[in-house]
Amino acid sequence: MPQLRSAWQSVTLRSGARVILAPLPGRSSVSVSLLFGVGSRWEPSNLAGISHFLEHIVFKGTARYPDSRAVSSAIEGLGGVLNASTEKEMTVFWARVASRHLETALDVLTEITLAPRIDPEEVERERLVVAEELKGYLDQPGDLVQMAFDEELWGQHPLARDPAGTKRSLGRIGAEHLSRYRAAHYRADNLVVVVAGAFRPQPALRLVERRLEPALGLSAPEGRLDDGGPPAPLEAGRGTRLLARRGEQLHLLLGTRCSSYLAPDRWALDLLNAVLGEGMSSRLFLELRERQALAYDVHSFTARHRDSGAFAIYLATRPEQGPTAVRAAVAELRKIAEEGVPEDELERAKAQIEGRLALQTESAGGLSEFLGHQELLMGELLAPDEVVERVRAVSREEVAALAASLGPEVSGWRLAAVGPMRARQELEGAIWG
């Protein structure tokens, strides 16, 4: 039986599953998360969306919880919350309950993920639900422009595909595909369990081991599918994906690839993103929205993976203002590269990251996400103060150098747009001249 040596600790069970126990004093609830290291980048193109489809299907019942109502009421009937999500590199199932119901939360989560009943009839019914969810994304310009941008940025690599899949691929996925995919990926060496909140660590660890180990032993040791490997280098030059749609607003995404969440410069990238376009005090918001009224919504963001990442600027603007807004956004990045960030502005960005991290980790659910993502994706466990220390060590020179390396003059940029197309050449010219 593994023994805990500190307040927060990652323990590896005999099966290979990793368990993180993070007690929070003074709480009355507990959050339990099961994180599996699988998402859309592991999917073959003909079965795109299978990770997300499987996330839906496991809620349809098990031998002990015979249908979806029994699954949901087991947690919601106690006043708790049960949910899941699928991303490109992980699938997460979680429950939050009053601390006295920890055992029930663990029981439900392990049952649905490690011993689901995948019934062909339920698969056919749920296929319609998943297809409608996909239609919803395609009807939203903000979601559609993200899909178009990813396709342009990642090309033929699996990272280009949205976790929702496509109408054609969803039609191919059957119960047998789902069963094999679950057996290949929902296994001990690909699982992190996080318990955070109000609980006693050693009894909780025994409970996790007792619930987890027998179920994991039932999983067939099938080999995992390929994740596509490292993406090929981004080709130099421009790439544009424009989708004409009726409406009063033009949605734009422009940007390039950046470093992974394992790269040493990830802290500088966080600061660059905070200064440039995160929140209403960022440069993009103040300049483009508040001063020039060029966009209703404008922000920057990063989407990082184990071997690469994306750095992008999003704009929602009037069609006739698209080129001007793009030009102004690119200019803000160039200013950081050429002029640097004043020390007081950099200090505010560091305080912003520190404050948001404090807000995230004061709740059981936020702390569970913070720790689980680190363990699953990065294989390390940094405390919030260690993250803050690394962020505060970043210099203004590092931020400026990173901004210069990401500029359109140096890095191959990509542009995606959804909305009325009145100025294609002007949009491209706003970036590349």
KOLVO-26824 format. One line per 10 residues: number of its first residue (from 0); for each residue x negated, y negated, z negated of N, C-alpha, C. Coordinates in steps of 0.001 Angstrom, whole numbers, plus 500000, padded with zeros to 6 digits. Example, Ala and Ser with C-alpha at 12.3 -4.5 7.8 and 13.67 -1.06 7.14 Angstrom:
BEGIN
0 = 486810:505690:492200:487700:504500:492200:486800:503300:492200  487150:502250:492920:486330:501060:492860:487100:499970:492130
! end
This chain:
BEGIN
0 = 499159:501191:500000:500000:500000:500000:499115:498747:500000  499225:497863:501028:498401:496649:501047:498706:495764:499851  497693:495091:499349:497853:494188:498221:497660:492743:498678  498475:491838:498142:498344:490430:498464:497217:489816:497641  496462:488907:498289:495334:488290:497611:495498:486777:497457  496523:486194:498071:496713:484752:497971:498181:484413:498181  498530:483140:498039:499928:482728:498160:500457:482972:499571  499662:482617:500578:500017:482896:501968:499023:483909:502494  499541:484941:503090:498589:485939:503603:499201:486752:504722  498369:487090:505667:498759:488005:506729:498233:489390:506374
10 = 499143:490336:506279:498801:491709:505917:499102:492615:507107  498177:493477:507456:498395:494433:508538:498827:495770:507950  500003:496238:508352:500514:497507:507853:499840:498682:508569  500093:499870:508086:499485:501071:508692:499864:501219:510160  501049:500759:510501:501523:500879:511882:500836:499909:512826  500198:498890:512275:499589:497856:513097:500383:496563:513112  501607:496587:512599:502400:495360:512525:501784:494410:511501  501815:493123:511809:501299:492102:510898:502462:491439:510157  502276:491230:508879:503316:490638:508034:502730:489424:507331  503427:488298:507421:503030:487078:506716:504071:486791:505653
20 = 503621:486603:504430:504506:486279:503320:504143:484902:502801  505097:483988:502836:504835:482600:502471:505897:482116:501494  505722:482390:500196:506701:481926:499206:506690:480412:499068  507877:479841:498922:508039:478407:498706:508748:478198:497382  508085:477632:496392:508724:477444:495075:509869:476446:495160  510866:476681:494323:511970:475756:494223:513032:475896:495282  512945:476911:496122:513951:477122:497162:514964:478168:496693  516106:478216:497392:517121:479233:497079:517423:480106:498289  516737:479872:499402:516978:480637:500622:515681:481247:501121  515833:482156:502071:514672:482819:502651:514889:482940:504157
30 = 513823:482783:504914:513852:482938:506363:513022:484157:506743  513578:485005:507596:512880:486190:508086:512814:486113:509605  511625:486244:510154:511444:486187:511599:510674:487406:512072  511127:487988:513180:510388:489035:513882:509976:488456:515225  508668:488336:515437:508128:487758:516654:507424:488850:517456  507897:489067:518667:507284:490046:519561:506504:489315:520650  505298:489780:520903:504439:489152:521902:504804:489565:523309  505981:489176:523742:506422:489461:525106:507383:488368:525541  507282:487986:526786:508166:486980:527353:508124:487084:528859  508534:486030:529515:508729:486120:530967:507443:486342:531748
40 = 506267:486058:531191:505054:486264:531978:504685:487749:532100  505333:488619:531335:505086:490061:531468:506051:490731:532461  506958:490003:532994:508014:490620:533792:507596:490802:535252  507879:491954:535849:507712:492080:537300:508725:491175:537996  508371:490665:539163:509222:489673:539823:510615:490205:540112  510737:491503:540404:512067:492039:540720:512952:492181:539492  512345:492062:538284:513124:492142:537047:512978:490865:536223  512745:489751:536902:512596:488470:536196:513831:488203:535340  513593:487809:534097:514683:487554:533164:514993:488711:532242  514244:489817:532349:514570:491001:531556:514297:490774:530062
50 = 513283:489974:529724:513015:489687:528307:514204:488976:527673  514723:487982:528377:515868:487229:527879:517131:488083:527860  517322:488888:528889:518472:489801:528947:518430:490764:527754  517261:491308:527475:517114:492231:526348:517416:491534:525026  516978:490281:524903:517284:489522:523689:518792:489470:523442  519576:489337:524507:521034:489342:524382:521561:490724:524000  521062:491735:524687:521634:493080:524581:521470:493690:523197  520360:493425:522524:520145:494088:521232:521184:493660:520191  521838:492518:520402:522874:492069:519473:524199:492816:519678  524259:493698:520663:525512:494385:520967:525787:495577:520052
60 = 524821:495960:519237:525114:496991:518262:524056:498055:518124  524147:498792:517018:523247:499903:516710:524110:501020:516131  523476:502106:515725:524225:503189:515109:524882:502735:513802  524197:501886:513046:524718:501432:511752:525588:500186:511863  525351:499374:512893:526166:498189:513155:526761:498382:514549  527950:498963:514652:528423:499535:515913:528749:498553:517037  528921:497257:516728:529220:496314:517803:528695:494937:517422  528861:493983:518334:528299:492649:518120:528940:491960:516910  530211:492224:516683:530862:491625:515524:530256:492138:514226  529973:493434:514165:529366:494001:512956:527975:493416:512720
70 = 527219:493201:513811:525881:492619:513688:525968:491203:513138  526770:490359:513773:526835:488954:513363:527447:488780:511977  528521:489533:511678:529182:489357:510384:528323:489844:509227  527391:490749:509495:526505:491217:508432:525676:490078:507846  525358:489079:508679:524610:487909:508211:525537:486726:507970  526397:486424:508939:527273:485260:508794:528279:485443:507666  528668:486690:507391:529575:486949:506281:528960:486645:504937  527642:486497:504888:526936:486123:503662:526598:484639:503636  527081:483919:504658:526761:482498:504746:525441:482220:505431  524845:483239:506054:523557:483076:506703:523671:482745:508178
80 = 522529:482642:508817:522435:482328:510240:521549:483366:510897  521971:483828:512084:521231:484836:512845:521101:484352:514273  519891:484407:514836:519713:483925:516202:518426:484480:516793  518172:484121:518065:516987:484595:518763:516665:483643:519902  515454:483747:520433:515054:482934:521579:513968:483669:522353  513902:483365:523658:512901:483964:524532:512108:482868:525215  510794:482981:525160:509910:482037:525822:509023:482787:526808  508003:482129:527302:507153:482776:528297:506183:483779:527682  505841:483591:526399:504882:484502:525780:505379:485117:524475  506629:484927:524140:507141:485554:522921:508654:485635:522953
90 = 509165:486586:522173:510596:486688:521895:510751:486723:520382  511621:485874:519844:511743:485707:518395:513168:485992:517954  513299:486790:516897:514584:487056:516246:514464:486587:514802  515459:485854:514327:515336:485326:512972:516680:485272:512260  516578:485269:510940:517764:485133:510086:517388:484289:508879  518349:483478:508422:518158:482687:507210:519343:482959:506293  519020:483358:505081:520054:483761:504134:519678:483288:502742  520656:483360:501812:520338:483154:500406:519333:484219:499987  518429:483864:499086:517297:484735:498770:517721:486134:498317  518876:486248:497672:519291:487561:497186:519669:488512:498327
100 = 519808:487973:499548:520193:488806:500686:519015:489120:501614  517798:488982:501109:516611:489274:501915:516655:490673:502511  517021:491658:501696:517040:493038:502187:518014:493204:503357  519171:492573:503269:520144:492671:504363:519603:492023:505634  518963:490867:505497:518397:490192:506665:517356:491062:507349  516481:491658:506574:515475:492558:507136:516120:493774:507789  517131:494294:507156:517807:495478:507672:518420:495203:509039  519129:494081:509168:519792:493755:510430:518762:493500:511530  517735:492725:511226:516743:492389:512246:515973:493615:512730  515594:494478:511819:514853:495670:512240:515753:496638:512996
110 = 517010:496726:512591:517943:497612:513293:518148:497187:514744  518455:495905:514957:518805:495493:516313:517605:495480:517244  516419:495205:516723:515253:495132:517608:514572:496478:517815  514568:497328:516799:513814:498580:516875:514689:499800:517068  516004:499668:516904:516893:500809:517130:518225:500374:517743  518187:499547:518803:519457:499100:519392:520111:500208:520202  521425:500111:520347:522142:501020:521236:522378:500258:522546  521660:500630:523588:521758:499931:524868:522750:500689:525743  523978:500226:525697:525076:500900:526377:525271:500311:527774  525345:501156:528821:525509:500641:530191:526720:499739:530370
120 = 527823:500037:529717:529007:499196:529854:528781:497811:529242  528123:497787:528093:527810:496500:527468:526835:495704:528331  525903:496407:528970:524950:495736:529851:525686:495027:530982  526650:495695:531576:527401:495090:532678:528199:493875:532205  528790:493961:531024:529552:492822:530506:528623:491636:530192  527505:491952:529566:526602:490872:529160:525899:490254:530362  525765:491013:531447:525163:490461:532657:525920:489200:533120  527245:489228:532981:528059:488084:533376:527779:486879:532481  527579:487141:531190:527285:486065:530248:525929:485432:530554  524922:486272:530790:523575:485770:531087:523574:485000:532402
130 = 524333:485494:533382:524425:484801:534671:525052:483422:534505  526063:483317:533646:526685:482017:533400:525722:481069:532696  524914:481620:531807:523905:480796:531133:522919:480239:532155  522496:481083:533106:521595:480629:534161:522245:479527:534994  523531:479706:535341:524236:478671:536103:524241:477344:535344  524380:477448:534023:524368:476232:533209:523052:475482:533336  521931:476227:533335:520626:475584:533509:520534:474918:534878  520981:475621:535905:520882:475108:537264:521771:473900:537488  522810:473750:536667:523697:472601:536777:523149:471374:536060  522106:471556:535246:521531:470454:534493:520265:469960:535191
140 = 520251:468736:535700:519059:468258:536426:517776:468319:535607  517878:468073:534304:516686:468128:533468:516083:469518:533395  516931:470548:533367:516435:471930:533373:515943:472324:534762  516670:471915:535774:516309:472284:537138:514976:471679:537554  514713:470446:537154:513445:469831:537534:512280:470520:536825  512511:471041:535609:511466:471798:534918:511149:473091:535657  512188:473785:536134:511970:475008:536911:511188:474714:538181  511558:473638:538877:510879:473279:540117:509426:472900:539858  509181:472172:538781:507813:471773:538433:506953:472995:538120  507488:473929:537343:506736:475143:537005:506384:475940:538253
150 = 507312:476046:539176:507035:476779:540410:505926:476106:541204  505928:474797:541223:504899:474069:541962:503549:474156:541254  503561:474148:539936:502317:474134:539165:501646:475501:539111  502451:476577:539006:501890:477901:538776:501929:478807:540010  502582:478391:541065:502581:479168:542300:503174:480550:542129  502412:481576:542488:502884:482956:542435:502659:483621:541082  502035:482939:540148:501785:483528:538828:503092:483667:538050  503226:484691:537192:504457:484857:536397:504821:483652:535535  503852:482812:535182:504172:481619:534405:505089:480667:535163  505186:480824:536473:506068:479968:537273:507534:480284:537035
160 = 507815:481475:536539:509217:481903:536439:509836:481468:535117  511079:481021:535203:511815:480634:534013:512276:481889:533274  512287:481878:531924:512749:483052:531179:514164:483494:531520  514986:482614:532070:516358:482987:532417:516431:483914:533619  515361:483984:534417:515383:484833:535601:516113:484173:536754  516533:484984:537722:517285:484492:538877:518557:485320:539034  519488:484808:539819:520728:485539:540050:520433:486910:540655  519493:486960:541590:519170:488225:542247:518508:489201:541273  517528:488733:540500:516833:489651:539594:517760:490155:538487  518643:489304:537983:519582:489751:536945:520484:490856:537455
170 = 520824:490806:538732:521669:491843:539302:521005:493196:539396  519673:493232:539323:518935:494495:539433:518721:495180:538088  518825:494451:536997:518442:494977:535682:519545:495867:535119  519203:497131:534841:520152:498074:534281:519752:498524:532892  520582:499364:532280:520341:499828:530914:519010:500561:530795  518667:501351:531801:517413:502100:531738:516212:501168:531786  516289:500120:532617:515206:499132:532658:515024:498495:531281  516130:498122:530664:516072:497469:529357:515495:498391:528290  515873:499654:528322:515368:500617:527337:513866:500812:527479  513406:500964:528706:511968:501160:528928:511175:499914:528553
180 = 511716:498766:528886:511021:497513:528588:510917:497303:527079  511997:497603:526368:511955:497471:524913:510929:498412:524302  510909:499665:524747:509960:500636:524207:508517:500236:524474  508283:499596:525613:506920:499204:525972:506419:498011:525173  507324:497125:524743:506888:495865:524145:507322:495652:522704  508417:496220:522279:508871:496047:520903:508219:497135:520051  506945:496961:519773:506168:497981:519082:505263:497327:518047  504702:498159:517199:504006:497651:516018:502837:496737:516361  502013:497119:517331:500833:496319:517629:501165:495019:518353  502435:494770:518571:502875:493576:519280:503868:492765:518456
190 = 503847:492978:517137:504861:492402:516255:504239:491657:515086  504804:490480:514803:504494:489723:513591:505805:489480:512855  505827:489795:511576:506985:489542:510715:506610:488440:509731  507474:487445:509626:507225:486354:508670:508396:486264:507696  508071:486232:506418:509068:485981:505373:508638:484709:504661  509512:483705:504658:509173:482427:504035:510355:481939:503210  510047:481358:502046:511108:480825:501209:511057:481370:499797  512227:481682:499252:512348:482102:497860:512326:483627:497768  511215:484192:497344:511098:485637:497156:509819:485928:496371  509740:487120:495830:508518:487563:495146:507688:488370:496143
200 = 506440:487981:496378:505651:488549:497472:505492:490059:497445  505057:490623:496325:504756:492049:496347:505995:492917:496574  507119:492660:495900:508327:493430:496215:508790:493218:497655  508643:491987:498166:509048:491728:499551:508186:492513:500528  506894:492609:500274:506012:493371:501142:506404:494844:501149  506726:495390:499968:507167:496784:499914:508458:496977:500698  509351:496006:500593:510626:496082:501307:510402:496039:502826  509543:495144:503297:509236:495067:504732:508649:496381:505219  507715:496915:504460:507074:498167:504878:508094:499303:504919  508955:499367:503943:509946:500435:503900:510940:500333:505053
210 = 511336:499130:505436:512294:498942:506520:511643:499080:507889  510380:498683:507972:509732:498574:509281:509107:499880:509746  508368:500518:508878:507542:501635:509315:508334:502798:509933  509436:503260:509330:510172:504360:509969:510723:503984:511342  511236:502758:511481:511802:502344:512756:510732:502228:513826  509552:501693:513456:508475:501566:514428:507984:502929:514883  508099:503905:514018:507678:505239:514411:508541:505848:515491  509753:505280:515704:510643:505804:516729:510327:505259:518109  509527:504199:518192:509243:503577:519478:508294:504442:520298  508649:504659:521560:507782:505430:522449:506517:504634:522744
220 = 505343:505269:522700:504080:504562:522925:503806:504318:524409  504761:503684:525086:504549:503395:526501:503613:502209:526655  502861:502190:527758:501931:501108:527995:502646:499808:528323  502057:498698:527888:502645:497398:528162:502433:497027:529625  503355:496233:530143:503229:495743:531503:502195:494627:531564  501781:494280:532764:500749:493271:532980:501325:491869:532778  500538:490971:532171:501003:489604:531968:500576:488671:533090  500038:489215:534151:499620:488409:535288:498192:487938:535234  497537:488111:534075:496154:487665:533950:496035:486156:533981  494809:485637:533892:494619:484186:533947:495080:483626:535289
230 = 495779:482504:535288:496203:481921:536559:495013:481529:537422  495148:481666:538723:494107:481212:539634:493939:479706:539488  492738:479193:539730:492541:477737:539600:493535:476955:540444  493971:475840:539914:494914:474989:540622:494225:474367:541831  494837:474508:542975:494244:473954:544178:494236:472434:544124  493176:471850:544676:493067:470399:544696:494145:469811:545602  494377:468530:545425:495359:467858:546268:496704:467753:545605  497681:467409:546407:499010:467150:545879:499945:468318:546145  500993:468410:545352:502047:469382:545563:503359:468763:545142  504350:468840:545984:505616:468162:545725:506784:469107:545955
240 = 507747:469091:545039:508982:469860:545178:510150:468903:544926  510885:468557:545970:511994:467619:545863:513300:468318:546173  514256:468236:545253:515559:468871:545412:516634:467798:545438  517238:467622:546597:518252:466588:546751:519551:466989:546049  520059:466123:545204:521326:466330:544510:522073:465006:544435  523393:465086:544514:524180:463883:544335:524124:463429:542879  524281:462150:542680:524279:461627:541324:523766:460212:541291  523729:459671:540098:523282:458296:539909:521887:458213:539312  521291:459366:539020:520016:459362:538322:519025:460294:539005  517778:459890:539000:516686:460694:539547:515866:461240:538393
250 = 515681:462549:538366:514901:463210:537313:513557:463621:537895  512479:463236:537226:511133:463440:537741:510247:464118:536702  509412:465025:537174:508348:465602:536350:507061:465516:537154  506024:464984:536558:504737:464868:537225:503637:465186:536228  502645:465912:536702:501562:466277:535811:500662:467327:536390  499913:467969:535530:498896:468903:535972:498697:469981:534911  497761:470855:535163:497423:471851:534140:496500:471248:533090  496550:471847:531911:495667:471418:530832:495102:472665:530150  494405:472479:529054:493769:473595:528364:494794:474407:527574  494380:475575:527127:495254:476502:526416:495365:476125:524941
260 = 496231:476851:524227:496330:476623:522783:495155:477234:522029  494237:477878:522732:493033:478413:522098:491813:477520:522324  491941:476489:523146:490805:475656:523532:490398:474706:522408  489112:474383:522317:488655:473468:521256:489263:472074:521351  489658:471645:522556:490175:470283:522698:491677:470180:522446  492283:471231:521879:493736:471192:521718:494182:470109:520745  493330:469739:519799:493696:468691:518849:493633:467319:519532  492651:467121:520390:492580:465875:521158:493773:465760:522100  494202:466894:522656:495358:466888:523546:496628:466515:522787  496775:467010:521574:497925:466638:520753:497954:465130:520512
270 = 496801:464555:520259:496735:463116:520005:497004:462315:521271  496445:462746:522388:496710:462068:523652:498211:462064:523951  498845:463200:523756:500278:463303:524012:501074:462407:523071  500667:462347:521805:501373:461493:520839:501262:460022:521216  500067:459593:521602:499855:458191:521977:500614:457854:523254  500525:458731:524242:501095:458437:525547:502622:458494:525560  503197:459587:525037:504610:459734:525316:505452:460510:524346  505079:460558:523078:505875:461296:522109:506544:460338:521144  507836:460149:521305:508575:459296:520395:508768:457873:520910  509565:457103:520170:509932:455755:520590:508838:454729:520349
280 = 507759:455118:519662:506632:454202:519480:505497:454497:520457  505707:455435:521375:504669:455798:522337:504536:454742:523426  503438:454789:524143:503188:453808:525202:504211:453911:526328  504534:455123:526734:505487:455283:527825:506852:454704:527463  507314:454990:526271:508632:454498:525860:508633:452978:525753  507622:452423:525099:507594:450977:524894:507448:450223:526204  506608:450732:527103:506355:450018:528344:507450:450240:529379  507788:451500:529639:508716:451783:530728:510168:451562:530355  510531:451866:529130:511934:451687:528746:512182:450326:528110  511394:450000:527094:511688:448793:526331:511288:447518:527072
290 = 510098:447495:527691:509616:446265:528317:510086:446120:529758  510003:447190:530549:510329:447076:531966:511698:447652:532337  512346:448358:531420:513671:448949:531678:513662:449786:532958  512616:450601:533107:512470:451430:534308:513050:452823:534145  513337:453238:532930:513794:454611:532716:514702:454672:531501  515696:455547:531600:516550:455800:530442:515839:456726:529470  515189:457742:530000:514449:458705:529188:513060:458853:529788  512046:458718:528965:510669:458904:529423:509846:459444:528260  509109:460501:528523:508230:461070:527506:507203:461978:528172  506160:462286:527455:505173:463275:527911:505262:464495:527018
300 = 504725:465618:527494:504733:466835:526687:503653:467784:527193  503342:468760:526363:502434:469832:526754:503156:471167:526586  502827:472113:527452:503322:473486:527344:502114:474379:527520  501582:474875:526410:500310:475600:526470:500494:477105:526330  499632:477846:527006:499653:479296:527003:498268:479803:526608  498090:481115:526588:496842:481663:526066:495639:481363:526948  495871:481105:528238:494757:480914:529154:494890:479669:530022  495866:478835:529758:496043:477592:530507:497162:476802:529837  497635:475774:530509:498718:474982:529954:499186:473951:530958  500206:473206:530582:500753:472156:531428:500832:470865:530633
310 = 500454:469775:531280:500574:468429:530719:501417:467625:531692  502538:467067:531223:503474:466457:532161:504168:465245:531564  504693:464419:532459:505491:463240:532112:506870:463413:532731  507893:463213:531925:509278:463315:532395:509888:461924:532455  510642:461682:533546:511314:460409:533736:512736:460640:534214  513686:459936:533648:515043:459880:534167:515325:458416:534469  515520:458100:535763:515599:456717:536175:516572:456549:537329  516823:455327:537713:517647:455077:538891:516847:455410:540143  517470:455980:541154:516728:456412:542343:515854:455323:542954  516370:454113:543012:515595:453038:543645:514393:452610:542815
320 = 514391:452961:541528:513268:452593:540662:512246:453720:540504  512506:454880:541127:511625:456026:540958:510158:455728:541223  509787:455199:542391:508373:454939:542664:507734:453971:541674  508459:452923:541313:507919:451954:540355:507707:452597:538990  508658:453425:538565:508537:454090:537271:507370:455072:537263  507204:455816:538331:506086:456758:538427:504756:456013:538382  504671:454937:539131:503435:454157:539164:503104:453606:537777  504120:453144:537073:503901:452590:535734:503479:453676:534743  504054:454876:534872:503693:455978:533964:502245:456402:534171  501843:456555:535422:500466:456945:535716:499496:455865:535228
330 = 499911:454603:535345:499059:453504:534893:498773:453589:533399  499762:454034:532606:499540:454151:531166:498500:455203:530831  498500:456305:531566:497470:457321:531355:496102:456781:531751  496054:456047:532854:494778:455477:533297:494234:454477:532276  495109:453710:531654:494656:452742:530640:493951:453444:529491  494496:454565:529067:493862:455312:527972:492494:455812:528405  492407:456304:529643:491137:456819:530153:490093:455707:530285  490515:454543:530738:489566:453469:531031:489265:452587:529828  490276:452341:528995:490113:451408:527887:490022:452091:526528  490395:453353:526476:490416:454050:525205:491631:453688:524370
340 = 491699:454239:523185:492798:453977:522251:492229:453239:521047  492757:452071:520714:492259:451361:519528:492361:452219:518274  491470:451992:517340:491421:452822:516145:492728:452802:515369  493385:451632:515298:494628:451579:514527:495737:452381:515200  495779:452380:516535:496777:453169:517257:496489:454654:517120  495208:455014:517165:494836:456420:516995:495173:456896:515596  494976:456026:514614:495307:456381:513237:496807:456603:513083  497622:455771:513746:499067:455971:513684:499462:457306:514306  498803:457680:515395:499103:458959:516034:498726:460127:515128  497605:459996:514440:497198:461052:513517:498178:461158:512349
350 = 498622:460019:511844:499598:460028:510761:500925:460609:511236  501284:460359:512490:502524:460907:513041:502474:462426:513087  501359:462980:513565:501216:464437:513616:501240:465020:512207  500532:464374:511283:500498:464862:509901:501886:464830:509281  502623:463748:509496:503950:463626:508910:504937:464631:509468  504909:464833:510787:505826:465801:511393:505505:467220:510950  504227:467498:510765:503846:468821:510285:504350:469034:508858  504277:467996:508044:504783:468095:506668:506281:468335:506660  507007:467643:507528:508454:467839:507607:508792:469248:508087  508030:469746:509049:508301:471085:509569:508094:472151:508507
360 = 507000:472058:507778:506621:473143:506877:507248:473054:505499  508064:472024:505229:508727:471982:503931:509972:472863:503902  510468:473285:505073:511612:474190:505111:511140:475609:505385  511910:476576:504915:511535:477975:505111:511489:478325:506600  512484:477868:507371:512510:478164:508787:511362:477528:509536  511057:476266:509222:509948:475584:509879:508612:476196:509545  508421:476584:508277:507169:477216:507885:507022:478578:508556  508116:479314:508657:508082:480611:509332:507645:480456:510782  508181:479445:511459:507792:479198:512851:506323:478806:512947  505883:477911:512078:504507:477428:512076:503512:478574:511901
370 = 503757:479438:510931:502835:480532:510650:502948:481654:511687  504176:482000:512057:504358:483103:512991:503768:482841:514347  503945:481634:514876:503380:481300:516176:501860:481371:516151  501253:480886:515056:499799:480944:514953:499303:482393:514973  499906:483220:514138:499447:484603:514014:499641:485376:515309  500816:485222:515920:501110:485989:517126:500288:485520:518317  500229:484220:518517:499620:483694:519730:498124:483446:519604  497685:482981:518435:496289:482578:518291:495454:483527:517450  496117:484407:516708:495370:485353:515904:494653:484727:514727  495091:483548:514296:494515:482899:513121:495628:482230:512334
380 = 495323:481894:511117:496337:481322:510241:495749:480086:509578  496090:478913:510111:495614:477665:509547:496695:477061:508669  496306:476605:507494:497232:475879:506634:497435:474480:507206  498549:473817:506873:498777:472465:507396:497624:471509:507142  497002:471572:505953:495907:470638:505686:494690:470929:506559  494496:472193:506977:493412:472504:507900:493696:471948:509291  494948:472005:509717:495323:471402:511001:495096:469896:510948  495537:469264:509870:495365:467822:509723:493889:467456:509752  493056:468244:509090:491616:467972:509070:491036:467988:510484  491462:468945:511295:490943:469040:512662:491463:467900:513531
390 = 492709:467527:513321:493260:466393:514066:492532:465112:513696  492283:464898:512421:491638:463668:511966:490173:463594:512391  489578:464724:512756:488178:464722:513204:488024:464273:514655  489122:464148:515390:489067:463755:516803:488751:462269:516912  487828:461926:517796:487428:460529:517993:488184:459904:519152  488186:458579:519184:488825:457878:520295:488124:458167:521621  486818:458413:521564:486081:458751:522779:486536:460083:523358  486848:461048:522481:487329:462344:522954:488690:462219:523623  489558:461393:523073:490881:461204:523656:490761:460541:525023  489913:459521:525137:489738:458827:526415:489148:459762:527465
400 = 488163:460570:527077:487550:461504:528027:488559:462538:528503  489400:463001:527606:490410:463977:527995:491423:463342:528945  491844:462108:528661:492770:461418:529556:492172:461264:530947  490883:460950:531016:490219:460804:532314:490193:462129:533072  489987:463228:532351:489901:464540:533007:491250:465018:533517  492342:464457:532988:493682:464879:533385:494313:463956:534425  493622:462895:534802:494189:461932:535732:494347:462487:537136  495248:461906:537933:495500:462409:539290:494303:462286:540217  493348:461408:539885:492154:461287:540721:491217:462478:540549  491314:463141:539400:490398:464235:539074:491086:465586:539148
410 = 492261:465680:538563:492980:466948:538450:494122:466989:539453  494321:468136:540076:495399:468268:541046:496754:468111:540387  497462:467047:540718:498773:466803:540121:499882:467394:540969  501013:467659:540315:502197:468166:540982:503386:467282:540603  504330:467179:541523:505504:466353:541330:506752:467147:541668  507754:467085:540792:509063:467673:541065:510114:466598:540819  511128:466589:541666:512190:465593:541531:513534:466221:541867  514550:465839:541105:515919:466294:541345:516823:465078:541305  517592:464879:542368:518512:463756:542423:518596:463198:543825  519160:462002:543974:519238:461376:545298:517843:461080:545831
420 = 517542:461551:547034:516218:461392:547606:516214:460229:548599  515739:459087:548128:515707:457914:548993:514286:457461:549313  513307:458015:548614:511959:457453:548748:510891:458506:548532  510913:459581:549329:509942:460660:549138:508514:460146:549278  508209:459457:550368:506847:458988:550589:506419:457995:549517  507361:457163:549089:507026:456193:548050:506737:456863:546714  507486:457938:546407:507224:458688:545184:505825:459286:545197  505469:459916:546298:504131:460511:546407:503051:459437:546363  503302:458341:547035:502327:457260:547044:502113:456632:545683  503129:456675:544828:502998:456110:543488:501981:456863:542648
430 = 501763:458132:542960:500768:458928:542242:499424:458901:542959  499474:459233:544235:498220:459459:544964:497777:458300:545847  498630:457301:545997:498274:456134:546795:498287:456377:548293
! end
